[in-house]
Amino acid sequence: MSTDPEFITADGERIAVRRREGATPGAVWLGGFRSDMLGTKAEALDGWAAANGRAFLRHDYSGHGESGGAFADGTVSRWLAQSLAVFRRFCAGPQILVGSSMGGWIALRMVQELQKAGEGGRVAGLLLLAPAPDFTVELMEPQLTGAQRRDLREKGFFEEPSQYSPEPNVYTRALFEDGRENRVLVGTLDTHCPVHILQGMQDPDVPHALALKLVEHLPADDVTLSLIRDGDHRLSRPQDIAMMIAALEGLVERASSGQS
């Protein structure tokens, strides 16, 4: 059972955080678009951390879960700034960033920003689950209908039903404009740490072609791509969770033995 969250102010919003003290390298959870830190995968990671005495940190972006703020006010830049603030506030020692869907994009941008600040050594590995880097540019913009483009231009947003929530997904013009400013699939993404990607081949939201494109931008020696033939976008079945834990343990072992 998860304890009550604690809160910090980051980027002007009240951000909910849950953390578990333990050995490093620990794991830092970065959730997806419209998801929260109490989902199946995050809870499984917390159970793993508890059983293995590892540190584990997770938070909700503004407009998500238990955090404050309006979802429609969110952008990748804002959620990135909040994630960096939580990371810097609570993490000591090297960490494995575990990014799911949009969280994979956030994780990649975090590495870039930490490297710029001379803090790249704080990331010991990346575990990306159905990652959706640049999803606004790569996946959404080419599929926008005329009506959606008109709504973005005239109203500043459009809505569409969500298969994961009774509330519709809201996509704002600011999200798309900011997404272009945060693109990572341009040039080489040198993470300076090992990367393991888990990607379902039956993912209706993020086609596995995007994972292949991401690999093209990463230094090949440090990248493992595991394609799950019957996996969907959630990757929350018991066998998916087992693969996630095994991949995380592999990254922890590499970091602990100094092979990263």
GUPA-864004 format. One record per residue (C-alpha): residue number from 0; residue in one letter; x, y, z. Coordinates in steps of 0.5 Angstrom, whole numbers. Layout:
rec num=NUM | residu=a | c1=X | c2=Y | c3=Z
...
***
This chain:
rec num=0 | residu=m | c1=0 | c2=0 | c3=0
rec num=1 | residu=s | c1=3 | c2=7 | c3=-2
rec num=2 | residu=t | c1=4 | c2=12 | c3=3
rec num=3 | residu=d | c1=1 | c2=19 | c3=3
rec num=4 | residu=p | c1=5 | c2=23 | c3=-2
rec num=5 | residu=e | c1=9 | c2=29 | c3=0
rec num=6 | residu=f | c1=9 | c2=36 | c3=-4
rec num=7 | residu=i | c1=14 | c2=41 | c3=-6
rec num=8 | residu=t | c1=13 | c2=47 | c3=-11
rec num=9 | residu=a | c1=16 | c2=46 | c3=-17
rec num=10 | residu=d | c1=15 | c2=51 | c3=-23
rec num=11 | residu=g | c1=10 | c2=55 | c3=-19
rec num=12 | residu=e | c1=6 | c2=48 | c3=-18
rec num=13 | residu=r | c1=5 | c2=44 | c3=-12
rec num=14 | residu=i | c1=8 | c2=37 | c3=-14
rec num=15 | residu=a | c1=6 | c2=31 | c3=-11
rec num=16 | residu=v | c1=12 | c2=26 | c3=-9
rec num=17 | residu=r | c1=13 | c2=19 | c3=-7
rec num=18 | residu=r | c1=20 | c2=16 | c3=-5
rec num=19 | residu=r | c1=23 | c2=10 | c3=-2
rec num=20 | residu=e | c1=30 | c2=11 | c3=1
rec num=21 | residu=g | c1=35 | c2=5 | c3=-1
rec num=22 | residu=a | c1=41 | c2=4 | c3=-4
rec num=23 | residu=t | c1=44 | c2=7 | c3=-11
rec num=24 | residu=p | c1=43 | c2=6 | c3=-16
rec num=25 | residu=g | c1=36 | c2=7 | c3=-15
rec num=26 | residu=a | c1=30 | c2=8 | c3=-20
rec num=27 | residu=v | c1=26 | c2=14 | c3=-22
rec num=28 | residu=w | c1=20 | c2=14 | c3=-25
rec num=29 | residu=l | c1=17 | c2=18 | c3=-30
rec num=30 | residu=g | c1=10 | c2=17 | c3=-32
rec num=31 | residu=g | c1=6 | c2=18 | c3=-39
rec num=32 | residu=f | c1=1 | c2=23 | c3=-42
rec num=33 | residu=r | c1=-5 | c2=23 | c3=-37
rec num=34 | residu=s | c1=-2 | c2=18 | c3=-33
rec num=35 | residu=d | c1=0 | c2=18 | c3=-25
rec num=36 | residu=m | c1=5 | c2=15 | c3=-21
rec num=37 | residu=l | c1=0 | c2=10 | c3=-18
rec num=38 | residu=g | c1=-1 | c2=6 | c3=-24
rec num=39 | residu=t | c1=1 | c2=-2 | c3=-25
rec num=40 | residu=k | c1=8 | c2=-1 | c3=-27
rec num=41 | residu=a | c1=10 | c2=4 | c3=-22
rec num=42 | residu=e | c1=7 | c2=0 | c3=-16
rec num=43 | residu=a | c1=11 | c2=-6 | c3=-19
rec num=44 | residu=l | c1=18 | c2=-2 | c3=-19
rec num=45 | residu=d | c1=16 | c2=1 | c3=-12
rec num=46 | residu=g | c1=15 | c2=-7 | c3=-9
rec num=47 | residu=w | c1=22 | c2=-9 | c3=-13
rec num=48 | residu=a | c1=25 | c2=-3 | c3=-9
rec num=49 | residu=a | c1=22 | c2=-5 | c3=-2
rec num=50 | residu=a | c1=24 | c2=-12 | c3=-3
rec num=51 | residu=n | c1=31 | c2=-10 | c3=-6
rec num=52 | residu=g | c1=33 | c2=-4 | c3=-1
rec num=53 | residu=r | c1=33 | c2=0 | c3=-7
rec num=54 | residu=a | c1=32 | c2=8 | c3=-7
rec num=55 | residu=f | c1=25 | c2=9 | c3=-11
rec num=56 | residu=l | c1=23 | c2=16 | c3=-13
rec num=57 | residu=r | c1=16 | c2=18 | c3=-17
rec num=58 | residu=h | c1=12 | c2=24 | c3=-18
rec num=59 | residu=d | c1=6 | c2=27 | c3=-22
rec num=60 | residu=y | c1=7 | c2=32 | c3=-27
rec num=61 | residu=s | c1=2 | c2=38 | c3=-26
rec num=62 | residu=g | c1=-5 | c2=37 | c3=-28
rec num=63 | residu=h | c1=-4 | c2=29 | c3=-27
rec num=64 | residu=g | c1=-5 | c2=25 | c3=-21
rec num=65 | residu=e | c1=-5 | c2=28 | c3=-14
rec num=66 | residu=s | c1=-1 | c2=34 | c3=-16
rec num=67 | residu=g | c1=-4 | c2=41 | c3=-17
rec num=68 | residu=g | c1=-5 | c2=45 | c3=-23
rec num=69 | residu=a | c1=-9 | c2=45 | c3=-30
rec num=70 | residu=f | c1=-7 | c2=39 | c3=-35
rec num=71 | residu=a | c1=-9 | c2=44 | c3=-40
rec num=72 | residu=d | c1=-3 | c2=49 | c3=-38
rec num=73 | residu=g | c1=2 | c2=43 | c3=-38
rec num=74 | residu=t | c1=8 | c2=43 | c3=-44
rec num=75 | residu=v | c1=14 | c2=38 | c3=-44
rec num=76 | residu=s | c1=18 | c2=44 | c3=-42
rec num=77 | residu=r | c1=14 | c2=45 | c3=-36
rec num=78 | residu=w | c1=14 | c2=37 | c3=-34
rec num=79 | residu=l | c1=21 | c2=37 | c3=-35
rec num=80 | residu=a | c1=23 | c2=43 | c3=-31
rec num=81 | residu=q | c1=18 | c2=39 | c3=-25
rec num=82 | residu=s | c1=22 | c2=33 | c3=-26
rec num=83 | residu=l | c1=29 | c2=36 | c3=-26
rec num=84 | residu=a | c1=27 | c2=40 | c3=-19
rec num=85 | residu=v | c1=24 | c2=33 | c3=-16
rec num=86 | residu=f | c1=30 | c2=29 | c3=-18
rec num=87 | residu=r | c1=35 | c2=35 | c3=-16
rec num=88 | residu=r | c1=31 | c2=35 | c3=-9
rec num=89 | residu=f | c1=31 | c2=28 | c3=-7
rec num=90 | residu=c | c1=36 | c2=24 | c3=-11
rec num=91 | residu=a | c1=43 | c2=22 | c3=-8
rec num=92 | residu=g | c1=48 | c2=18 | c3=-12
rec num=93 | residu=p | c1=47 | c2=15 | c3=-19
rec num=94 | residu=q | c1=40 | c2=13 | c3=-21
rec num=95 | residu=i | c1=36 | c2=9 | c3=-27
rec num=96 | residu=l | c1=31 | c2=14 | c3=-30
rec num=97 | residu=v | c1=25 | c2=9 | c3=-32
rec num=98 | residu=g | c1=21 | c2=13 | c3=-37
rec num=99 | residu=s | c1=14 | c2=10 | c3=-40
rec num=100 | residu=s | c1=11 | c2=13 | c3=-46
rec num=101 | residu=m | c1=12 | c2=21 | c3=-46
rec num=102 | residu=g | c1=16 | c2=20 | c3=-40
rec num=103 | residu=g | c1=21 | c2=17 | c3=-44
rec num=104 | residu=w | c1=22 | c2=23 | c3=-48
rec num=105 | residu=i | c1=22 | c2=27 | c3=-41
rec num=106 | residu=a | c1=28 | c2=22 | c3=-39
rec num=107 | residu=l | c1=32 | c2=24 | c3=-45
rec num=108 | residu=r | c1=31 | c2=31 | c3=-44
rec num=109 | residu=m | c1=33 | c2=30 | c3=-37
rec num=110 | residu=v | c1=39 | c2=27 | c3=-39
rec num=111 | residu=q | c1=41 | c2=33 | c3=-44
rec num=112 | residu=e | c1=39 | c2=38 | c3=-39
rec num=113 | residu=l | c1=43 | c2=35 | c3=-33
rec num=114 | residu=q | c1=49 | c2=34 | c3=-38
rec num=115 | residu=k | c1=49 | c2=41 | c3=-40
rec num=116 | residu=a | c1=49 | c2=43 | c3=-32
rec num=117 | residu=g | c1=55 | c2=38 | c3=-31
rec num=118 | residu=e | c1=51 | c2=33 | c3=-28
rec num=119 | residu=g | c1=51 | c2=28 | c3=-33
rec num=120 | residu=g | c1=54 | c2=23 | c3=-28
rec num=121 | residu=r | c1=48 | c2=23 | c3=-24
rec num=122 | residu=v | c1=44 | c2=18 | c3=-29
rec num=123 | residu=a | c1=47 | c2=11 | c3=-29
rec num=124 | residu=g | c1=42 | c2=8 | c3=-34
rec num=125 | residu=l | c1=36 | c2=9 | c3=-38
rec num=126 | residu=l | c1=30 | c2=4 | c3=-38
rec num=127 | residu=l | c1=25 | c2=7 | c3=-43
rec num=128 | residu=l | c1=18 | c2=3 | c3=-44
rec num=129 | residu=a | c1=14 | c2=4 | c3=-50
rec num=130 | residu=p | c1=18 | c2=11 | c3=-51
rec num=131 | residu=a | c1=14 | c2=17 | c3=-55
rec num=132 | residu=p | c1=20 | c2=22 | c3=-56
rec num=133 | residu=d | c1=18 | c2=28 | c3=-60
rec num=134 | residu=f | c1=11 | c2=25 | c3=-60
rec num=135 | residu=t | c1=7 | c2=31 | c3=-62
rec num=136 | residu=v | c1=12 | c2=32 | c3=-68
rec num=137 | residu=e | c1=13 | c2=25 | c3=-70
rec num=138 | residu=l | c1=6 | c2=22 | c3=-69
rec num=139 | residu=m | c1=1 | c2=27 | c3=-68
rec num=140 | residu=e | c1=2 | c2=33 | c3=-73
rec num=141 | residu=p | c1=2 | c2=28 | c3=-79
rec num=142 | residu=q | c1=-5 | c2=26 | c3=-77
rec num=143 | residu=l | c1=-8 | c2=32 | c3=-75
rec num=144 | residu=t | c1=-15 | c2=33 | c3=-79
rec num=145 | residu=g | c1=-17 | c2=40 | c3=-82
rec num=146 | residu=a | c1=-22 | c2=41 | c3=-76
rec num=147 | residu=q | c1=-17 | c2=39 | c3=-71
rec num=148 | residu=r | c1=-12 | c2=44 | c3=-74
rec num=149 | residu=r | c1=-17 | c2=49 | c3=-75
rec num=150 | residu=d | c1=-19 | c2=48 | c3=-67
rec num=151 | residu=l | c1=-12 | c2=49 | c3=-65
rec num=152 | residu=r | c1=-11 | c2=56 | c3=-69
rec num=153 | residu=e | c1=-18 | c2=59 | c3=-67
rec num=154 | residu=k | c1=-19 | c2=56 | c3=-60
rec num=155 | residu=g | c1=-12 | c2=54 | c3=-58
rec num=156 | residu=f | c1=-14 | c2=47 | c3=-57
rec num=157 | residu=f | c1=-18 | c2=41 | c3=-59
rec num=158 | residu=e | c1=-20 | c2=35 | c3=-55
rec num=159 | residu=e | c1=-21 | c2=27 | c3=-57
rec num=160 | residu=p | c1=-24 | c2=21 | c3=-53
rec num=161 | residu=s | c1=-19 | c2=17 | c3=-49
rec num=162 | residu=q | c1=-19 | c2=10 | c3=-49
rec num=163 | residu=y | c1=-15 | c2=10 | c3=-42
rec num=164 | residu=s | c1=-20 | c2=15 | c3=-38
rec num=165 | residu=p | c1=-27 | c2=18 | c3=-38
rec num=166 | residu=e | c1=-24 | c2=25 | c3=-39
rec num=167 | residu=p | c1=-22 | c2=27 | c3=-46
rec num=168 | residu=n | c1=-15 | c2=28 | c3=-48
rec num=169 | residu=v | c1=-14 | c2=36 | c3=-49
rec num=170 | residu=y | c1=-8 | c2=38 | c3=-54
rec num=171 | residu=t | c1=-6 | c2=45 | c3=-54
rec num=172 | residu=r | c1=-3 | c2=49 | c3=-59
rec num=173 | residu=a | c1=2 | c2=51 | c3=-53
rec num=174 | residu=l | c1=4 | c2=43 | c3=-53
rec num=175 | residu=f | c1=5 | c2=43 | c3=-60
rec num=176 | residu=e | c1=9 | c2=49 | c3=-61
rec num=177 | residu=d | c1=13 | c2=47 | c3=-54
rec num=178 | residu=g | c1=14 | c2=40 | c3=-57
rec num=179 | residu=r | c1=18 | c2=43 | c3=-63
rec num=180 | residu=e | c1=23 | c2=46 | c3=-58
rec num=181 | residu=n | c1=24 | c2=40 | c3=-54
rec num=182 | residu=r | c1=25 | c2=35 | c3=-60
rec num=183 | residu=v | c1=31 | c2=30 | c3=-59
rec num=184 | residu=l | c1=30 | c2=26 | c3=-65
rec num=185 | residu=v | c1=35 | c2=31 | c3=-69
rec num=186 | residu=g | c1=43 | c2=29 | c3=-69
rec num=187 | residu=t | c1=46 | c2=24 | c3=-64
rec num=188 | residu=l | c1=43 | c2=23 | c3=-57
rec num=189 | residu=d | c1=49 | c2=21 | c3=-53
rec num=190 | residu=t | c1=47 | c2=19 | c3=-46
rec num=191 | residu=h | c1=53 | c2=17 | c3=-44
rec num=192 | residu=c | c1=50 | c2=11 | c3=-40
rec num=193 | residu=p | c1=47 | c2=5 | c3=-42
rec num=194 | residu=v | c1=40 | c2=5 | c3=-45
rec num=195 | residu=h | c1=35 | c2=-1 | c3=-45
rec num=196 | residu=i | c1=28 | c2=0 | c3=-49
rec num=197 | residu=l | c1=22 | c2=-5 | c3=-48
rec num=198 | residu=q | c1=17 | c2=-4 | c3=-54
rec num=199 | residu=g | c1=11 | c2=-8 | c3=-56
rec num=200 | residu=m | c1=9 | c2=-9 | c3=-63
rec num=201 | residu=q | c1=2 | c2=-9 | c3=-62
rec num=202 | residu=d | c1=2 | c2=-2 | c3=-59
rec num=203 | residu=p | c1=-4 | c2=2 | c3=-62
rec num=204 | residu=d | c1=-1 | c2=9 | c3=-60
rec num=205 | residu=v | c1=6 | c2=9 | c3=-61
rec num=206 | residu=p | c1=8 | c2=4 | c3=-67
rec num=207 | residu=h | c1=15 | c2=0 | c3=-66
rec num=208 | residu=a | c1=18 | c2=4 | c3=-72
rec num=209 | residu=l | c1=19 | c2=10 | c3=-67
rec num=210 | residu=a | c1=23 | c2=6 | c3=-62
rec num=211 | residu=l | c1=27 | c2=4 | c3=-68
rec num=212 | residu=k | c1=28 | c2=11 | c3=-70
rec num=213 | residu=l | c1=30 | c2=13 | c3=-63
rec num=214 | residu=v | c1=35 | c2=7 | c3=-63
rec num=215 | residu=e | c1=38 | c2=10 | c3=-70
rec num=216 | residu=h | c1=40 | c2=17 | c3=-66
rec num=217 | residu=l | c1=43 | c2=13 | c3=-60
rec num=218 | residu=p | c1=50 | c2=10 | c3=-60
rec num=219 | residu=a | c1=49 | c2=3 | c3=-62
rec num=220 | residu=d | c1=54 | c2=0 | c3=-57
rec num=221 | residu=d | c1=50 | c2=2 | c3=-51
rec num=222 | residu=v | c1=43 | c2=1 | c3=-53
rec num=223 | residu=t | c1=39 | c2=-6 | c3=-52
rec num=224 | residu=l | c1=32 | c2=-6 | c3=-56
rec num=225 | residu=s | c1=27 | c2=-11 | c3=-54
rec num=226 | residu=l | c1=21 | c2=-12 | c3=-58
rec num=227 | residu=i | c1=15 | c2=-16 | c3=-55
rec num=228 | residu=r | c1=11 | c2=-19 | c3=-61
rec num=229 | residu=d | c1=4 | c2=-19 | c3=-57
rec num=230 | residu=g | c1=6 | c2=-13 | c3=-53
rec num=231 | residu=d | c1=1 | c2=-7 | c3=-53
rec num=232 | residu=h | c1=2 | c2=0 | c3=-50
rec num=233 | residu=r | c1=1 | c2=-1 | c3=-43
rec num=234 | residu=l | c1=6 | c2=-6 | c3=-42
rec num=235 | residu=s | c1=3 | c2=-8 | c3=-36
rec num=236 | residu=r | c1=1 | c2=-15 | c3=-36
rec num=237 | residu=p | c1=5 | c2=-20 | c3=-31
rec num=238 | residu=q | c1=10 | c2=-22 | c3=-37
rec num=239 | residu=d | c1=11 | c2=-15 | c3=-39
rec num=240 | residu=i | c1=13 | c2=-13 | c3=-31
rec num=241 | residu=a | c1=17 | c2=-19 | c3=-31
rec num=242 | residu=m | c1=21 | c2=-16 | c3=-37
rec num=243 | residu=m | c1=21 | c2=-9 | c3=-34
rec num=244 | residu=i | c1=24 | c2=-11 | c3=-27
rec num=245 | residu=a | c1=29 | c2=-16 | c3=-31
rec num=246 | residu=a | c1=32 | c2=-10 | c3=-35
rec num=247 | residu=l | c1=32 | c2=-5 | c3=-29
rec num=248 | residu=e | c1=36 | c2=-11 | c3=-25
rec num=249 | residu=g | c1=41 | c2=-11 | c3=-31
rec num=250 | residu=l | c1=42 | c2=-4 | c3=-31
rec num=251 | residu=v | c1=43 | c2=-4 | c3=-24
rec num=252 | residu=e | c1=48 | c2=-9 | c3=-24
rec num=253 | residu=r | c1=52 | c2=-6 | c3=-30
rec num=254 | residu=a | c1=52 | c2=1 | c3=-26
rec num=255 | residu=s | c1=54 | c2=-3 | c3=-20
rec num=256 | residu=s | c1=60 | c2=-6 | c3=-23
rec num=257 | residu=g | c1=62 | c2=0 | c3=-26
rec num=258 | residu=q | c1=61 | c2=-2 | c3=-33
rec num=259 | residu=s | c1=57 | c2=3 | c3=-35
***
